[in-house]
Amino acid sequence: MPLSLITIIYLNIALTTLTFKPGPSPVLDKAKEAGRRERAVVKYREQRGVVESMNIDLTFTVLFNLAQQYMTNEMPNEALNTYKIIV
């Protein structure tokens, strides 16, 4: 079973407490991890046939945060691609 929604939400909240430092960003890594976990939850729900309980707000939050972290880390192409997924 994939990690719970609580874990994904916790990761998103934890991202706001990390500070930006030059070099590889732990915030970007956490944003990517939150995205992977959110996709795992979506896939799990699809396999179990409980698509109606999907949380579109959570998906939006995870993707928006990831796009913001790409912008913070001067990765505009990745940010744009992530924003396109949202739209």
Gaussian input, Z-matrix of N, CA and C with variables (Angstrom, degrees):
# hf/3-21g

backbone

0 1
 N
 C     1     B1
 C     2     B2     1     A1
 N     3     B3     2     A2     1     D1
 C     4     B4     3     A3     2     D2
 C     5     B5     4     A4     3     D3
 N     6     B6     5     A5     4     D4
 C     7     B7     6     A6     5     D5
 C     8     B8     7     A7     6     D6
 N     9     B9     8     A8     7     D7
 C    10    B10     9     A9     8     D8
 C    11    B11    10    A10     9     D9
 N    12    B12    11    A11    10    D10
 C    13    B13    12    A12    11    D11
 C    14    B14    13    A13    12    D12
 N    15    B15    14    A14    13    D13
 C    16    B16    15    A15    14    D14
 C    17    B17    16    A16    15    D15
 N    18    B18    17    A17    16    D16
 C    19    B19    18    A18    17    D17
 C    20    B20    19    A19    18    D18
 N    21    B21    20    A20    19    D19
 C    22    B22    21    A21    20    D20
 C    23    B23    22    A22    21    D21
 N    24    B24    23    A23    22    D22
 C    25    B25    24    A24    23    D23
 C    26    B26    25    A25    24    D24
 N    27    B27    26    A26    25    D25
 C    28    B28    27    A27    26    D26
 C    29    B29    28    A28    27    D27
 N    30    B30    29    A29    28    D28
 C    31    B31    30    A30    29    D29
 C    32    B32    31    A31    30    D30
 N    33    B33    32    A32    31    D31
 C    34    B34    33    A33    32    D32
 C    35    B35    34    A34    33    D33
 N    36    B36    35    A35    34    D34
 C    37    B37    36    A36    35    D35
 C    38    B38    37    A37    36    D36
 N    39    B39    38    A38    37    D37
 C    40    B40    39    A39    38    D38
 C    41    B41    40    A40    39    D39
 N    42    B42    41    A41    40    D40
 C    43    B43    42    A42    41    D41
 C    44    B44    43    A43    42    D42
 N    45    B45    44    A44    43    D43
 C    46    B46    45    A45    44    D44
 C    47    B47    46    A46    45    D45
 N    48    B48    47    A47    46    D46
 C    49    B49    48    A48    47    D47
 C    50    B50    49    A49    48    D48
 N    51    B51    50    A50    49    D49
 C    52    B52    51    A51    50    D50
 C    53    B53    52    A52    51    D51
 N    54    B54    53    A53    52    D52
 C    55    B55    54    A54    53    D53
 C    56    B56    55    A55    54    D54
 N    57    B57    56    A56    55    D55
 C    58    B58    57    A57    56    D56
 C    59    B59    58    A58    57    D57
 N    60    B60    59    A59    58    D58
 C    61    B61    60    A60    59    D59
 C    62    B62    61    A61    60    D60
 N    63    B63    62    A62    61    D61
 C    64    B64    63    A63    62    D62
 C    65    B65    64    A64    63    D63
 N    66    B66    65    A65    64    D64
 C    67    B67    66    A66    65    D65
 C    68    B68    67    A67    66    D66
 N    69    B69    68    A68    67    D67
 C    70    B70    69    A69    68    D68
 C    71    B71    70    A70    69    D69
 N    72    B72    71    A71    70    D70
 C    73    B73    72    A72    71    D71
 C    74    B74    73    A73    72    D72
 N    75    B75    74    A74    73    D73
 C    76    B76    75    A75    74    D74
 C    77    B77    76    A76    75    D75
 N    78    B78    77    A77    76    D76
 C    79    B79    78    A78    77    D77
 C    80    B80    79    A79    78    D78
 N    81    B81    80    A80    79    D79
 C    82    B82    81    A81    80    D80
 C    83    B83    82    A82    81    D81
 N    84    B84    83    A83    82    D82
 C    85    B85    84    A84    83    D83
 C    86    B86    85    A85    84    D84
 N    87    B87    86    A86    85    D85
 C    88    B88    87    A87    86    D86
 C    89    B89    88    A88    87    D87
 N    90    B90    89    A89    88    D88
 C    91    B91    90    A90    89    D89
 C    92    B92    91    A91    90    D90
 N    93    B93    92    A92    91    D91
 C    94    B94    93    A93    92    D92
 C    95    B95    94    A94    93    D93
 N    96    B96    95    A95    94    D94
 C    97    B97    96    A96    95    D95
 C    98    B98    97    A97    96    D96
 N    99    B99    98    A98    97    D97
 C   100   B100    99    A99    98    D98
 C   101   B101   100   A100    99    D99
 N   102   B102   101   A101   100   D100
 C   103   B103   102   A102   101   D101
 C   104   B104   103   A103   102   D102
 N   105   B105   104   A104   103   D103
 C   106   B106   105   A105   104   D104
 C   107   B107   106   A106   105   D105
 N   108   B108   107   A107   106   D106
 C   109   B109   108   A108   107   D107
 C   110   B110   109   A109   108   D108
 N   111   B111   110   A110   109   D109
 C   112   B112   111   A111   110   D110
 C   113   B113   112   A112   111   D111
 N   114   B114   113   A113   112   D112
 C   115   B115   114   A114   113   D113
 C   116   B116   115   A115   114   D114
 N   117   B117   116   A116   115   D115
 C   118   B118   117   A117   116   D116
 C   119   B119   118   A118   117   D117
 N   120   B120   119   A119   118   D118
 C   121   B121   120   A120   119   D119
 C   122   B122   121   A121   120   D120
 N   123   B123   122   A122   121   D121
 C   124   B124   123   A123   122   D122
 C   125   B125   124   A124   123   D123
 N   126   B126   125   A125   124   D124
 C   127   B127   126   A126   125   D125
 C   128   B128   127   A127   126   D126
 N   129   B129   128   A128   127   D127
 C   130   B130   129   A129   128   D128
 C   131   B131   130   A130   129   D129
 N   132   B132   131   A131   130   D130
 C   133   B133   132   A132   131   D131
 C   134   B134   133   A133   132   D132
 N   135   B135   134   A134   133   D133
 C   136   B136   135   A135   134   D134
 C   137   B137   136   A136   135   D135
 N   138   B138   137   A137   136   D136
 C   139   B139   138   A138   137   D137
 C   140   B140   139   A139   138   D138
 N   141   B141   140   A140   139   D139
 C   142   B142   141   A141   140   D140
 C   143   B143   142   A142   141   D141
 N   144   B144   143   A143   142   D142
 C   145   B145   144   A144   143   D143
 C   146   B146   145   A145   144   D144
 N   147   B147   146   A146   145   D145
 C   148   B148   147   A147   146   D146
 C   149   B149   148   A148   147   D147
 N   150   B150   149   A149   148   D148
 C   151   B151   150   A150   149   D149
 C   152   B152   151   A151   150   D150
 N   153   B153   152   A152   151   D151
 C   154   B154   153   A153   152   D152
 C   155   B155   154   A154   153   D153
 N   156   B156   155   A155   154   D154
 C   157   B157   156   A156   155   D155
 C   158   B158   157   A157   156   D156
 N   159   B159   158   A158   157   D157
 C   160   B160   159   A159   158   D158
 C   161   B161   160   A160   159   D159
 N   162   B162   161   A161   160   D160
 C   163   B163   162   A162   161   D161
 C   164   B164   163   A163   162   D162
 N   165   B165   164   A164   163   D163
 C   166   B166   165   A165   164   D164
 C   167   B167   166   A166   165   D165
 N   168   B168   167   A167   166   D166
 C   169   B169   168   A168   167   D167
 C   170   B170   169   A169   168   D168
 N   171   B171   170   A170   169   D169
 C   172   B172   171   A171   170   D170
 C   173   B173   172   A172   171   D171
 N   174   B174   173   A173   172   D172
 C   175   B175   174   A174   173   D173
 C   176   B176   175   A175   174   D174
 N   177   B177   176   A176   175   D175
 C   178   B178   177   A177   176   D176
 C   179   B179   178   A178   177   D177
 N   180   B180   179   A179   178   D178
 C   181   B181   180   A180   179   D179
 C   182   B182   181   A181   180   D180
 N   183   B183   182   A182   181   D181
 C   184   B184   183   A183   182   D182
 C   185   B185   184   A184   183   D183
 N   186   B186   185   A185   184   D184
 C   187   B187   186   A186   185   D185
 C   188   B188   187   A187   186   D186
 N   189   B189   188   A188   187   D187
 C   190   B190   189   A189   188   D188
 C   191   B191   190   A190   189   D189
 N   192   B192   191   A191   190   D190
 C   193   B193   192   A192   191   D191
 C   194   B194   193   A193   192   D192
 N   195   B195   194   A194   193   D193
 C   196   B196   195   A195   194   D194
 C   197   B197   196   A196   195   D195
 N   198   B198   197   A197   196   D196
 C   199   B199   198   A198   197   D197
 C   200   B200   199   A199   198   D198
 N   201   B201   200   A200   199   D199
 C   202   B202   201   A201   200   D200
 C   203   B203   202   A202   201   D201
 N   204   B204   203   A203   202   D202
 C   205   B205   204   A204   203   D203
 C   206   B206   205   A205   204   D204
 N   207   B207   206   A206   205   D205
 C   208   B208   207   A207   206   D206
 C   209   B209   208   A208   207   D207
 N   210   B210   209   A209   208   D208
 C   211   B211   210   A210   209   D209
 C   212   B212   211   A211   210   D210
 N   213   B213   212   A212   211   D211
 C   214   B214   213   A213   212   D212
 C   215   B215   214   A214   213   D213
 N   216   B216   215   A215   214   D214
 C   217   B217   216   A216   215   D215
 C   218   B218   217   A217   216   D216
 N   219   B219   218   A218   217   D217
 C   220   B220   219   A219   218   D218
 C   221   B221   220   A220   219   D219
 N   222   B222   221   A221   220   D220
 C   223   B223   222   A222   221   D221
 C   224   B224   223   A223   222   D222
 N   225   B225   224   A224   223   D223
 C   226   B226   225   A225   224   D224
 C   227   B227   226   A226   225   D225
 N   228   B228   227   A227   226   D226
 C   229   B229   228   A228   227   D227
 C   230   B230   229   A229   228   D228
 N   231   B231   230   A230   229   D229
 C   232   B232   231   A231   230   D230
 C   233   B233   232   A232   231   D231
 N   234   B234   233   A233   232   D232
 C   235   B235   234   A234   233   D233
 C   236   B236   235   A235   234   D234
 N   237   B237   236   A236   235   D235
 C   238   B238   237   A237   236   D236
 C   239   B239   238   A238   237   D237
 N   240   B240   239   A239   238   D238
 C   241   B241   240   A240   239   D239
 C   242   B242   241   A241   240   D240
 N   243   B243   242   A242   241   D241
 C   244   B244   243   A243   242   D242
 C   245   B245   244   A244   243   D243
 N   246   B246   245   A245   244   D244
 C   247   B247   246   A246   245   D245
 C   248   B248   247   A247   246   D246
 N   249   B249   248   A248   247   D247
 C   250   B250   249   A249   248   D248
 C   251   B251   250   A250   249   D249
 N   252   B252   251   A251   250   D250
 C   253   B253   252   A252   251   D251
 C   254   B254   253   A253   252   D252
 N   255   B255   254   A254   253   D253
 C   256   B256   255   A255   254   D254
 C   257   B257   256   A256   255   D255
 N   258   B258   257   A257   256   D256
 C   259   B259   258   A258   257   D257
 C   260   B260   259   A259   258   D258

   B1=1.4512
   B2=1.5300
   B3=1.3387
   B4=1.4585
   B5=1.5213
   B6=1.2918
   B7=1.4560
   B8=1.5151
   B9=1.2952
   B10=1.4557
   B11=1.5221
   B12=1.3185
   B13=1.4572
   B14=1.5169
   B15=1.3134
   B16=1.4596
   B17=1.5290
   B18=1.3273
   B19=1.4608
   B20=1.5221
   B21=1.3288
   B22=1.4577
   B23=1.5227
   B24=1.3159
   B25=1.4628
   B26=1.5248
   B27=1.3329
   B28=1.4631
   B29=1.5282
   B30=1.3291
   B31=1.4666
   B32=1.5221
   B33=1.3239
   B34=1.4632
   B35=1.5154
   B36=1.3201
   B37=1.4639
   B38=1.5215
   B39=1.3228
   B40=1.4606
   B41=1.5241
   B42=1.3139
   B43=1.4617
   B44=1.5225
   B45=1.3122
   B46=1.4558
   B47=1.5219
   B48=1.3309
   B49=1.4596
   B50=1.5258
   B51=1.3273
   B52=1.4603
   B53=1.5191
   B54=1.3028
   B55=1.4599
   B56=1.5153
   B57=1.3177
   B58=1.4592
   B59=1.5186
   B60=1.3211
   B61=1.4618
   B62=1.5233
   B63=1.3295
   B64=1.4621
   B65=1.5291
   B66=1.3085
   B67=1.4542
   B68=1.5144
   B69=1.3261
   B70=1.4625
   B71=1.5305
   B72=1.3089
   B73=1.4584
   B74=1.5269
   B75=1.3257
   B76=1.4658
   B77=1.5204
   B78=1.3249
   B79=1.4626
   B80=1.5253
   B81=1.3268
   B82=1.4605
   B83=1.5200
   B84=1.3147
   B85=1.4642
   B86=1.5235
   B87=1.3234
   B88=1.4689
   B89=1.5232
   B90=1.3296
   B91=1.4620
   B92=1.5256
   B93=1.3309
   B94=1.4644
   B95=1.5253
   B96=1.3307
   B97=1.4629
   B98=1.5268
   B99=1.3189
   B100=1.4679
   B101=1.5242
   B102=1.3351
   B103=1.4600
   B104=1.5179
   B105=1.3191
   B106=1.4706
   B107=1.5263
   B108=1.3024
   B109=1.4622
   B110=1.5277
   B111=1.3109
   B112=1.4642
   B113=1.5243
   B114=1.3333
   B115=1.4675
   B116=1.5220
   B117=1.3272
   B118=1.4657
   B119=1.5280
   B120=1.3205
   B121=1.4672
   B122=1.5259
   B123=1.3390
   B124=1.4646
   B125=1.5242
   B126=1.3225
   B127=1.4678
   B128=1.5219
   B129=1.3182
   B130=1.4641
   B131=1.5276
   B132=1.3163
   B133=1.4703
   B134=1.5220
   B135=1.3300
   B136=1.4598
   B137=1.5196
   B138=1.3222
   B139=1.4588
   B140=1.5224
   B141=1.3201
   B142=1.4648
   B143=1.5264
   B144=1.3296
   B145=1.4582
   B146=1.5176
   B147=1.3216
   B148=1.4648
   B149=1.5316
   B150=1.3157
   B151=1.4612
   B152=1.5252
   B153=1.3329
   B154=1.4643
   B155=1.5236
   B156=1.3346
   B157=1.4659
   B158=1.5319
   B159=1.3448
   B160=1.4638
   B161=1.5235
   B162=1.3150
   B163=1.4557
   B164=1.5270
   B165=1.3231
   B166=1.4637
   B167=1.5239
   B168=1.3283
   B169=1.4660
   B170=1.5254
   B171=1.3208
   B172=1.4618
   B173=1.5270
   B174=1.3264
   B175=1.4613
   B176=1.5271
   B177=1.3312
   B178=1.4597
   B179=1.5253
   B180=1.3283
   B181=1.4630
   B182=1.5232
   B183=1.3228
   B184=1.4668
   B185=1.5265
   B186=1.3335
   B187=1.4661
   B188=1.5256
   B189=1.3286
   B190=1.4603
   B191=1.5277
   B192=1.3199
   B193=1.4635
   B194=1.5301
   B195=1.3229
   B196=1.4648
   B197=1.5319
   B198=1.3264
   B199=1.4662
   B200=1.5281
   B201=1.3130
   B202=1.4624
   B203=1.5304
   B204=1.3135
   B205=1.4634
   B206=1.5224
   B207=1.3419
   B208=1.4616
   B209=1.5285
   B210=1.3227
   B211=1.4676
   B212=1.5246
   B213=1.3176
   B214=1.4623
   B215=1.5227
   B216=1.3275
   B217=1.4608
   B218=1.5292
   B219=1.3272
   B220=1.4616
   B221=1.5254
   B222=1.3358
   B223=1.4589
   B224=1.5334
   B225=1.3476
   B226=1.4674
   B227=1.5245
   B228=1.3224
   B229=1.4665
   B230=1.5204
   B231=1.3261
   B232=1.4557
   B233=1.5246
   B234=1.3427
   B235=1.4695
   B236=1.5231
   B237=1.3183
   B238=1.4593
   B239=1.5231
   B240=1.3192
   B241=1.4674
   B242=1.5221
   B243=1.3194
   B244=1.4602
   B245=1.5223
   B246=1.3319
   B247=1.4681
   B248=1.5293
   B249=1.3327
   B250=1.4668
   B251=1.5253
   B252=1.3129
   B253=1.4652
   B254=1.5241
   B255=1.3308
   B256=1.4647
   B257=1.5242
   B258=1.3275
   B259=1.4667
   B260=1.4985
   A1=108.84
   A2=117.17
   A3=118.92
   A4=110.96
   A5=114.24
   A6=119.40
   A7=110.49
   A8=115.83
   A9=121.56
   A10=112.38
   A11=114.16
   A12=120.50
   A13=110.70
   A14=116.58
   A15=120.73
   A16=109.70
   A17=116.77
   A18=120.83
   A19=110.62
   A20=117.01
   A21=120.80
   A22=110.22
   A23=116.54
   A24=120.53
   A25=109.68
   A26=116.75
   A27=120.67
   A28=110.87
   A29=117.13
   A30=120.46
   A31=110.84
   A32=116.65
   A33=119.57
   A34=111.11
   A35=117.53
   A36=121.14
   A37=110.11
   A38=117.15
   A39=121.16
   A40=111.15
   A41=116.61
   A42=120.15
   A43=111.68
   A44=116.53
   A45=119.18
   A46=112.04
   A47=117.75
   A48=120.32
   A49=112.87
   A50=117.21
   A51=120.68
   A52=109.83
   A53=116.25
   A54=119.95
   A55=109.90
   A56=115.45
   A57=121.11
   A58=110.10
   A59=115.70
   A60=122.02
   A61=107.67
   A62=117.77
   A63=119.37
   A64=111.10
   A65=115.49
   A66=120.25
   A67=110.51
   A68=116.34
   A69=119.90
   A70=110.39
   A71=115.55
   A72=120.58
   A73=111.93
   A74=117.31
   A75=119.03
   A76=111.11
   A77=117.09
   A78=120.45
   A79=109.82
   A80=117.05
   A81=120.73
   A82=110.20
   A83=117.26
   A84=120.55
   A85=111.38
   A86=116.70
   A87=120.60
   A88=110.96
   A89=117.55
   A90=121.05
   A91=110.39
   A92=116.44
   A93=120.23
   A94=110.63
   A95=116.52
   A96=120.92
   A97=110.59
   A98=117.20
   A99=120.99
   A100=109.93
   A101=117.28
   A102=121.17
   A103=112.11
   A104=116.60
   A105=120.18
   A106=110.92
   A107=116.30
   A108=119.93
   A109=111.47
   A110=116.43
   A111=119.80
   A112=109.83
   A113=117.31
   A114=120.53
   A115=111.11
   A116=117.13
   A117=120.60
   A118=110.77
   A119=116.94
   A120=120.52
   A121=110.05
   A122=117.19
   A123=121.14
   A124=110.07
   A125=116.73
   A126=120.95
   A127=110.75
   A128=116.94
   A129=121.81
   A130=110.34
   A131=116.79
   A132=120.40
   A133=111.11
   A134=117.13
   A135=120.30
   A136=110.75
   A137=117.47
   A138=121.51
   A139=111.95
   A140=117.02
   A141=121.84
   A142=112.36
   A143=116.87
   A144=120.36
   A145=114.31
   A146=117.28
   A147=120.70
   A148=109.69
   A149=114.91
   A150=120.76
   A151=110.71
   A152=117.13
   A153=119.93
   A154=112.91
   A155=117.27
   A156=119.39
   A157=112.38
   A158=116.65
   A159=119.35
   A160=109.90
   A161=116.00
   A162=122.07
   A163=109.28
   A164=116.02
   A165=120.83
   A166=111.44
   A167=116.87
   A168=119.96
   A169=110.93
   A170=116.17
   A171=120.17
   A172=110.25
   A173=116.17
   A174=120.68
   A175=110.44
   A176=116.75
   A177=120.73
   A178=110.86
   A179=116.80
   A180=121.09
   A181=111.58
   A182=116.28
   A183=120.64
   A184=110.39
   A185=117.11
   A186=120.31
   A187=111.95
   A188=117.06
   A189=120.28
   A190=110.49
   A191=116.32
   A192=119.93
   A193=110.76
   A194=116.99
   A195=120.44
   A196=110.39
   A197=116.86
   A198=120.19
   A199=110.86
   A200=116.97
   A201=120.62
   A202=111.10
   A203=116.70
   A204=119.91
   A205=111.30
   A206=116.80
   A207=119.35
   A208=110.20
   A209=117.12
   A210=120.34
   A211=110.95
   A212=117.06
   A213=121.39
   A214=110.91
   A215=116.02
   A216=121.18
   A217=112.44
   A218=115.42
   A219=122.29
   A220=112.49
   A221=114.77
   A222=122.35
   A223=107.91
   A224=117.04
   A225=119.68
   A226=114.73
   A227=118.79
   A228=120.03
   A229=111.30
   A230=116.78
   A231=120.53
   A232=110.61
   A233=115.78
   A234=119.72
   A235=110.30
   A236=117.00
   A237=120.95
   A238=111.04
   A239=117.21
   A240=120.49
   A241=111.38
   A242=116.83
   A243=120.68
   A244=110.39
   A245=117.46
   A246=120.29
   A247=110.81
   A248=117.39
   A249=120.93
   A250=111.26
   A251=117.52
   A252=121.00
   A253=109.86
   A254=116.26
   A255=120.60
   A256=110.17
   A257=115.90
   A258=120.56
   A259=108.35
   D1=134.08
   D2=179.44
   D3=-67.83
   D4=167.07
   D5=179.97
   D6=-62.98
   D7=153.82
   D8=-174.34
   D9=-73.23
   D10=164.76
   D11=176.16
   D12=-62.00
   D13=-32.83
   D14=178.98
   D15=-59.54
   D16=-40.74
   D17=179.49
   D18=-63.76
   D19=-42.64
   D20=-179.91
   D21=-65.23
   D22=-44.12
   D23=178.50
   D24=-62.31
   D25=-42.32
   D26=178.35
   D27=-58.99
   D28=-42.46
   D29=178.88
   D30=-61.62
   D31=-42.21
   D32=179.08
   D33=-63.31
   D34=-41.73
   D35=178.93
   D36=-67.11
   D37=-40.30
   D38=-179.09
   D39=-62.51
   D40=-30.50
   D41=-179.88
   D42=-61.30
   D43=-33.08
   D44=-177.80
   D45=-73.76
   D46=-16.99
   D47=-178.25
   D48=-92.16
   D49=-13.20
   D50=179.32
   D51=-82.41
   D52=147.70
   D53=178.91
   D54=-104.05
   D55=151.30
   D56=-179.83
   D57=-77.97
   D58=131.20
   D59=176.10
   D60=-129.10
   D61=149.41
   D62=177.93
   D63=-60.11
   D64=151.20
   D65=-179.88
   D66=94.40
   D67=-165.13
   D68=-179.68
   D69=-56.41
   D70=128.64
   D71=-173.61
   D72=-92.58
   D73=121.84
   D74=174.81
   D75=-67.29
   D76=-25.42
   D77=178.61
   D78=-67.67
   D79=-44.09
   D80=178.01
   D81=-63.25
   D82=-41.28
   D83=177.92
   D84=-60.53
   D85=-42.11
   D86=178.88
   D87=-67.45
   D88=-37.26
   D89=178.06
   D90=-64.26
   D91=-41.17
   D92=177.09
   D93=-64.76
   D94=-41.32
   D95=178.53
   D96=-61.98
   D97=-42.89
   D98=178.07
   D99=-61.22
   D100=-39.62
   D101=177.72
   D102=-63.76
   D103=-43.27
   D104=178.33
   D105=-62.60
   D106=-43.26
   D107=-178.40
   D108=-68.62
   D109=-37.58
   D110=178.34
   D111=-64.53
   D112=-42.49
   D113=177.74
   D114=-63.60
   D115=-36.38
   D116=178.07
   D117=-64.42
   D118=-39.21
   D119=178.18
   D120=-65.71
   D121=-43.54
   D122=178.96
   D123=-60.82
   D124=-46.14
   D125=179.87
   D126=-62.29
   D127=-42.94
   D128=178.84
   D129=-59.89
   D130=-44.99
   D131=-179.62
   D132=-65.82
   D133=-38.82
   D134=178.01
   D135=-63.23
   D136=-42.10
   D137=179.52
   D138=-65.11
   D139=-31.86
   D140=-178.78
   D141=-89.54
   D142=-5.10
   D143=178.08
   D144=75.57
   D145=26.59
   D146=178.72
   D147=-114.40
   D148=47.36
   D149=-177.25
   D150=-64.13
   D151=-31.28
   D152=-177.64
   D153=-63.39
   D154=-18.50
   D155=179.89
   D156=-94.33
   D157=10.53
   D158=178.86
   D159=-65.75
   D160=144.74
   D161=-176.51
   D162=-106.14
   D163=96.73
   D164=-177.32
   D165=-66.65
   D166=-29.02
   D167=178.14
   D168=-65.92
   D169=-38.92
   D170=178.08
   D171=-65.07
   D172=-44.85
   D173=178.68
   D174=-58.96
   D175=-46.22
   D176=178.78
   D177=-59.43
   D178=-46.99
   D179=-177.32
   D180=-61.07
   D181=-44.59
   D182=-179.34
   D183=-63.52
   D184=-46.78
   D185=-178.54
   D186=-67.91
   D187=-40.76
   D188=179.52
   D189=-63.35
   D190=-43.47
   D191=178.97
   D192=-63.53
   D193=-41.31
   D194=178.45
   D195=-61.55
   D196=-44.33
   D197=178.79
   D198=-61.84
   D199=-41.15
   D200=178.22
   D201=-62.64
   D202=-40.05
   D203=179.51
   D204=-67.88
   D205=-36.20
   D206=174.61
   D207=-61.01
   D208=-43.12
   D209=178.95
   D210=-63.92
   D211=-42.56
   D212=179.40
   D213=-60.45
   D214=-34.51
   D215=-178.64
   D216=-93.93
   D217=19.18
   D218=176.04
   D219=54.97
   D220=50.01
   D221=176.95
   D222=-124.91
   D223=69.62
   D224=-172.33
   D225=-64.87
   D226=-33.18
   D227=179.57
   D228=-64.83
   D229=-44.08
   D230=178.23
   D231=-65.38
   D232=-38.79
   D233=178.38
   D234=-62.65
   D235=-45.74
   D236=-179.84
   D237=-61.55
   D238=-43.43
   D239=178.08
   D240=-60.91
   D241=-39.39
   D242=179.68
   D243=-69.25
   D244=-41.40
   D245=176.46
   D246=-61.29
   D247=-37.08
   D248=178.83
   D249=-62.82
   D250=-35.02
   D251=177.85
   D252=-63.22
   D253=-38.81
   D254=-179.40
   D255=-63.72
   D256=-43.81
   D257=-177.23
   D258=-76.22

